[in-house]
């Protein structure tokens, strides 16, 4: 009888230990496809940083038909990566997204133009066709054009907006004088296609005073009221930032980890390595805690749209240091 009791006790303790050690599931929705833009998360997964925090993390790639805000609204993710203009616009429309960490300190967004299209300065945008990304990525552009006093409806003296696919074909085929690019991706696609740096002029949004924050981590406000969820996010942010700082310090290794996780097989070593070196410039200088000054700059830019601003009032509760204060200190 005693032997049976000991056996049952041991089994019960074994089950309890198993339950105690069960990793917490976290689903992360990326803003775009698997690439070095998201290296920090893949590094954290590959190097076991999430395992160290007792987390079982699933990373879901994005794509042209995937809007992170819609995914989290539908319960498809615990945390999403999004640009702040899109997140704040979603919040004003009723989806209470909250920024819990900001790995990207600088903006990589640019408008890249052909010199032979007659563009050498923003004043030359008048009466030109400009390629613009949508699905929430258009907001920084619209703020910039409003600041320049340029209508975006194709009227005389304004600009014609070409809804740009996630490629650079319009500038290569002469359909647009300028297209949207990122410092780490599409700009180099133009170069690889045969145009040279001397053929182009680039306008970085940061240099134009309309830079907005990109690739922040967002969760639903109501979820943060749950202490268990908050604790899970503290561990997730801590491991993710460890991954980001590793990627920043070891860009070549990080690029290889990204390639190992690219199920599509569409990425190349050359492009991902180059991208990672550019991404490291954008994550440099931050530990992942949102800088309130950067947030205020973004909000000011989004509200400066004259009669048609991206957001109509300063948001309340759109970001928190509650997670990073616990994760990073």
C-alpha positions as CSV (number, residue, x, y, z in Angstrom):
1,X,0.0,0.0,0.0
2,X,2.8,2.4,0.9
3,X,4.6,1.6,-2.3
4,X,1.4,2.4,-4.3
5,X,1.0,5.7,-2.4
6,X,4.6,6.6,-3.1
7,X,4.1,5.8,-6.8
8,X,1.0,7.8,-7.0
9,X,2.6,10.7,-5.2
10,X,5.6,10.6,-7.5
11,X,3.3,10.6,-10.5
12,X,1.3,13.5,-9.2
13,X,4.5,15.5,-8.6
14,X,5.7,14.6,-12.1
15,X,2.5,16.0,-13.6
16,X,2.7,19.1,-11.4
17,X,6.3,19.7,-12.5
18,X,5.3,19.2,-16.1
19,X,2.4,21.7,-15.8
20,X,4.7,24.2,-14.1
21,X,7.3,23.9,-16.8
22,X,4.9,24.2,-19.7
23,X,5.9,27.1,-21.9
24,X,3.6,29.9,-22.5
25,X,2.4,30.3,-26.1
26,X,2.9,33.6,-27.9
27,X,2.0,34.3,-31.5
28,X,3.7,37.1,-33.3
29,X,2.4,38.6,-36.5
30,X,5.0,40.2,-38.8
31,X,4.2,43.2,-40.9
32,X,5.8,41.6,-44.0
33,X,7.4,38.4,-45.3
34,X,10.3,36.7,-43.6
35,X,13.3,38.9,-44.1
36,X,16.1,40.7,-42.2
37,X,13.6,43.4,-41.2
38,X,12.5,41.0,-38.5
39,X,15.8,39.4,-37.7
40,X,15.7,40.0,-34.0
41,X,12.7,37.7,-33.5
42,X,14.1,34.9,-35.6
43,X,17.5,35.2,-33.8
44,X,15.6,35.0,-30.4
45,X,13.9,31.9,-31.7
46,X,17.0,30.3,-33.1
47,X,19.3,31.1,-30.2
48,X,16.9,29.9,-27.6
49,X,16.2,33.3,-26.0
50,X,12.5,32.6,-26.0
51,X,13.1,29.2,-24.5
52,X,15.1,30.8,-21.7
53,X,12.0,32.9,-20.9
54,X,9.7,29.8,-21.0
55,X,8.0,30.9,-24.1
56,X,6.8,28.9,-27.1
57,X,6.8,31.6,-29.8
58,X,5.1,31.2,-33.2
59,X,6.2,33.7,-35.8
60,X,3.6,34.3,-38.6
61,X,5.0,36.0,-41.8
62,X,3.0,38.8,-43.3
63,X,2.3,39.6,-46.9
64,X,0.5,41.9,-49.3
65,X,-3.0,40.8,-48.2
66,X,-2.2,40.6,-44.4
67,X,-2.9,43.7,-42.2
68,X,-1.5,43.1,-38.7
69,X,-4.3,45.2,-37.1
70,X,-6.9,43.0,-38.6
71,X,-5.1,39.8,-37.5
72,X,-4.9,40.9,-33.9
73,X,-8.5,42.2,-33.9
74,X,-9.6,38.7,-35.1
75,X,-7.6,36.9,-32.4
76,X,-4.9,35.6,-34.7
77,X,-2.0,37.0,-32.8
78,X,-1.0,38.1,-29.3
79,X,1.4,40.8,-30.5
80,X,1.8,42.4,-33.9
81,X,4.5,44.5,-35.6
82,X,3.2,47.7,-37.2
83,X,4.2,51.2,-38.2
84,X,2.9,53.7,-35.7
85,X,0.9,55.8,-38.2
86,X,-1.2,52.7,-39.1
87,X,-1.5,51.7,-35.4
88,X,-2.7,55.1,-34.3
89,X,-5.1,55.4,-37.2
90,X,-6.5,52.0,-36.2
91,X,-6.8,53.2,-32.6
92,X,-8.7,56.3,-33.6
93,X,-11.1,54.0,-35.5
94,X,-11.8,51.9,-32.4
95,X,-9.1,49.2,-32.3
96,X,-7.2,49.9,-29.0
97,X,-3.7,49.0,-30.0
98,X,-0.9,49.9,-27.5
99,X,2.8,50.1,-28.3
100,X,4.7,48.1,-25.7
101,X,8.2,48.3,-27.2
102,X,10.0,50.1,-30.1
103,X,13.0,48.3,-31.4
104,X,13.4,50.7,-34.4
105,X,14.8,54.0,-33.4
106,X,15.1,55.5,-36.9
107,X,12.9,55.4,-40.0
108,X,14.0,53.7,-43.2
109,X,11.3,55.1,-45.4
110,X,12.2,57.1,-48.6
111,X,10.8,58.3,-51.8
112,X,13.2,57.4,-54.6
113,X,13.0,59.3,-57.9
114,X,14.5,59.2,-61.3
115,X,16.6,62.3,-62.1
116,X,15.6,62.0,-65.8
117,X,11.9,62.4,-64.7
118,X,12.8,66.0,-63.7
119,X,12.9,65.5,-60.0
120,X,15.7,67.1,-58.0
121,X,13.8,68.5,-55.0
122,X,10.4,68.1,-53.4
123,X,9.3,71.2,-55.3
124,X,9.5,69.1,-58.4
125,X,6.8,66.7,-57.2
126,X,4.1,69.0,-58.7
127,X,2.2,67.3,-61.5
128,X,4.3,64.1,-61.2
129,X,3.0,60.6,-60.6
130,X,4.3,59.1,-57.3
131,X,4.1,55.5,-56.3
132,X,2.7,55.0,-52.9
133,X,2.1,51.9,-50.7
134,X,-1.3,51.5,-49.1
135,X,-2.7,49.1,-46.5
136,X,-1.8,51.7,-43.8
137,X,1.6,52.5,-45.2
138,X,0.3,55.6,-47.0
139,X,-0.1,57.7,-43.9
140,X,3.4,59.1,-43.7
141,X,3.3,60.0,-47.4
142,X,-0.1,61.8,-47.0
143,X,1.3,63.8,-44.1
144,X,4.3,64.8,-46.1
145,X,2.2,65.9,-49.1
146,X,-0.1,67.9,-46.8
147,X,2.9,69.6,-45.3
148,X,4.1,70.5,-48.8
149,X,0.6,71.8,-49.7
150,X,0.3,69.3,-52.6
151,X,-3.1,67.8,-53.3
152,X,-3.0,64.0,-53.9
153,X,-6.1,63.8,-56.2
154,X,-4.3,64.3,-59.5
155,X,-5.4,67.9,-59.9
156,X,-3.2,70.5,-61.5
157,X,-0.4,71.6,-59.3
158,X,-0.7,68.5,-57.1
159,X,0.5,64.9,-57.5
160,X,-1.0,61.8,-59.0
161,X,-0.9,58.9,-56.6
162,X,-0.1,55.5,-58.2
163,X,-1.1,52.6,-55.9
164,X,2.2,50.9,-55.8
165,X,2.5,47.1,-55.4
166,X,5.2,45.8,-53.2
167,X,7.7,46.1,-56.0
168,X,9.6,48.9,-57.8
169,X,8.2,48.2,-61.3
170,X,6.6,51.7,-61.8
171,X,9.9,53.5,-61.6
172,X,11.7,50.9,-63.8
173,X,8.9,51.0,-66.5
174,X,8.5,54.8,-66.4
175,X,5.0,54.7,-64.9
176,X,6.0,56.9,-62.0
177,X,8.7,59.5,-61.4
178,X,9.2,58.3,-57.9
179,X,8.3,55.2,-55.8
180,X,8.2,54.3,-52.2
181,X,11.3,52.5,-51.0
182,X,13.0,51.4,-47.7
183,X,16.7,52.0,-47.1
184,X,17.1,48.3,-46.6
185,X,15.0,46.8,-49.3
186,X,13.3,48.4,-52.4
187,X,16.1,50.9,-53.0
188,X,18.5,48.1,-53.6
189,X,16.0,46.3,-55.8
190,X,16.1,49.4,-58.1
191,X,19.9,49.3,-58.1
192,X,19.9,45.5,-58.8
193,X,17.6,46.1,-61.7
194,X,20.1,48.3,-63.5
195,X,19.7,51.9,-62.5
196,X,22.7,53.5,-60.7
197,X,22.9,55.7,-57.7
198,X,23.7,58.6,-60.0
199,X,20.4,58.0,-61.9
200,X,18.5,58.5,-58.7
201,X,17.6,61.1,-56.0
202,X,16.3,59.9,-52.7
203,X,14.3,61.8,-50.1
204,X,14.4,60.3,-46.7
205,X,11.3,61.0,-44.7
206,X,13.4,61.7,-41.6
207,X,15.3,64.4,-43.5
208,X,11.9,66.0,-44.6
209,X,10.7,66.3,-41.0
210,X,7.9,63.8,-41.4
211,X,9.6,60.6,-40.1
212,X,7.3,58.4,-38.2
213,X,8.1,55.3,-36.0
214,X,8.2,51.9,-37.7
215,X,8.0,48.3,-36.7
216,X,6.9,48.7,-33.1
217,X,5.4,45.9,-31.0
218,X,1.6,46.3,-30.4
219,X,-0.9,44.5,-28.3
220,X,-4.6,45.0,-27.5
221,X,-5.2,47.3,-24.5
222,X,-7.6,45.0,-22.8
223,X,-5.1,42.2,-22.8
224,X,-2.7,44.3,-20.7
225,X,-5.2,44.2,-17.8
226,X,-4.4,40.5,-17.4
227,X,-1.3,40.1,-15.1
228,X,-0.5,36.8,-16.7
229,X,-0.5,38.4,-20.2
230,X,1.6,41.3,-19.0
231,X,4.1,38.9,-17.5
232,X,4.2,37.0,-20.8
233,X,4.9,40.2,-22.7
234,X,7.6,41.2,-20.4
235,X,9.4,38.0,-21.1
236,X,8.7,38.3,-24.8
237,X,10.1,41.8,-25.1
238,X,13.2,40.9,-23.0
239,X,14.0,37.9,-25.2
240,X,13.2,39.8,-28.5
241,X,15.4,42.7,-27.6
242,X,18.2,40.3,-26.7
243,X,17.7,38.9,-30.2
244,X,17.8,42.4,-31.8
245,X,21.0,43.4,-30.1
246,X,22.6,40.1,-31.2
247,X,21.5,40.8,-34.7
248,X,22.7,44.3,-34.6
249,X,26.2,43.1,-33.4
250,X,26.3,40.1,-35.7
251,X,24.5,41.1,-38.9
252,X,25.9,38.4,-41.2
253,X,25.0,35.6,-38.7
254,X,21.6,37.1,-38.3
255,X,21.0,37.2,-42.0
256,X,21.8,33.5,-42.2
257,X,19.3,32.8,-39.4
258,X,16.6,34.7,-41.4
259,X,17.4,32.6,-44.5
260,X,17.1,29.4,-42.5
261,X,13.6,30.5,-41.5
262,X,12.5,31.5,-44.9
263,X,10.1,28.8,-45.9
264,X,9.4,30.4,-49.3
265,X,13.0,30.2,-50.4
266,X,12.5,33.5,-52.2
267,X,15.3,35.4,-50.3
268,X,19.0,35.5,-51.3
269,X,22.0,35.6,-49.1
270,X,23.3,38.7,-50.8
271,X,20.1,40.7,-50.4
272,X,19.4,39.6,-46.8
273,X,23.0,40.3,-45.6
274,X,22.9,43.8,-47.2
275,X,19.4,44.3,-45.6
276,X,20.6,43.3,-42.2
277,X,23.5,45.7,-42.3
278,X,21.0,48.5,-43.1
279,X,18.5,47.4,-40.5
280,X,21.2,47.5,-37.8
281,X,21.5,51.2,-38.5
282,X,17.8,51.7,-37.7
283,X,17.8,49.7,-34.4
284,X,21.1,51.3,-33.2
285,X,20.7,53.6,-30.2
286,X,17.7,52.0,-28.5
287,X,17.2,49.3,-25.9
288,X,13.6,48.9,-27.1
289,X,11.9,51.4,-24.8
290,X,9.8,53.9,-26.7
291,X,11.2,57.4,-26.6
292,X,8.3,59.8,-25.8
293,X,9.9,62.5,-27.9
294,X,9.8,60.2,-31.0
295,X,6.2,59.4,-30.2
296,X,5.3,63.0,-30.0
297,X,7.1,63.8,-33.3
298,X,5.1,61.0,-35.0
299,X,1.8,62.3,-33.6
300,X,2.5,65.8,-34.6
301,X,3.3,64.7,-38.1
302,X,0.1,62.7,-38.4
303,X,-2.0,65.6,-37.1
304,X,-0.5,68.2,-39.4
305,X,-2.6,67.2,-42.4
306,X,-4.6,70.4,-42.6
307,X,-8.2,69.6,-43.5
308,X,-7.4,65.9,-43.9
309,X,-5.1,64.7,-41.1
310,X,-4.3,61.0,-40.6
311,X,-5.5,61.3,-37.0
312,X,-7.7,64.1,-35.7
313,X,-6.7,64.3,-32.1
314,X,-3.8,63.3,-29.8
315,X,-4.3,59.7,-28.7
316,X,-4.5,58.7,-25.1
317,X,-3.0,55.5,-23.8
318,X,-1.5,54.5,-27.1
319,X,1.8,53.4,-25.6
320,X,3.2,52.2,-22.3
321,X,6.5,51.7,-20.6
322,X,5.0,49.2,-18.2
323,X,6.5,46.3,-20.2
324,X,9.9,47.6,-21.0
325,X,10.4,49.0,-17.5
326,X,10.2,45.4,-16.2
327,X,11.8,43.7,-19.2
328,X,14.9,45.8,-19.6
329,X,15.8,47.0,-16.1
